[in-house]
Amino acid sequence: MKSKLVLSGLAFLATASPSLAQTTSAGDVFKQAGLVGIAIMLLSIVALALIIENIVSLKRDKLAPPELIDEIQALFDEEKFQEAMELCEDEPSFFTRVCGAGIAKIGHQFEAMEKSIEEMGDEESIKLHQKIGWLSLIANVAPMMGLLGTVMGMVKAFNEIAASQGQANPADLAAGISQALLTTMLGLIVAIPVTASFAFLRNRLIKTVIETGAIVEDLFDRFRPAA
């Protein structure tokens, strides 16, 4: 009996629900989706802000500015290592922090210099990956919140059935089933683009880190002892 009523409710939503048929704005959708829908909306705003911020701050020109690379290479060629160190301190970026770690070890064995560069590169890379890691978290939480809304909506629908002693009509079930379907939809709408954005930013970050590491390695290769 319960399953027949639920199926009737789904059919009712698809064909005769006045509330869904009259939905004309995003505000109406979130109102029908309830508190979980509003929470997903807020999560989507946070995700959008993070995506924009990461796209801007994780560009290659921000992590390894070409003009700084040229200046430090010129200072290395002139063996002005102190000036290069000061430049790295004055212009903080992924490249200058890694390069500065190597410059600080000039005069030590090459292995110590190389280890310092690797450790700083790993540390800075972890920090950058942590920034985009929030997008991965949102991409996983959004559909789970949608599922929570789905469960809440179905509980609401079955409560209607229980209250009417199994005699509820489709209109009585519409609100609960509507919430169940809308929160699932909203969770997926947020999760899909955020997942794609996370993958794009992660791949671009990995590429930039590898390219920058190669530049730093080439820069300090002059200190490598002859075989």
Secondary structure, 3 states (H helix, E strand, C coil): CHHHHHHHHHHHHHHCCHHHHCCCCHHHHHHHHHHHHHHHHHHHHHHHHHHHHHHHHCCHHHHCCHHHHHHHHHHHHCCCHHHHHHHHHHCCCHHHHHHHHHHCCCCCCHHHHHHHHHHHHHHHHHHHHHHHHHHHHHHHHHHHHHHHHHHHHHHHHHHHHHHCCCCCCHHHHHHHHHHHHHHHHHHHHHHHHHHHHHHHHHHHHHHHHHHHHHHHHHHHHHHCCCC
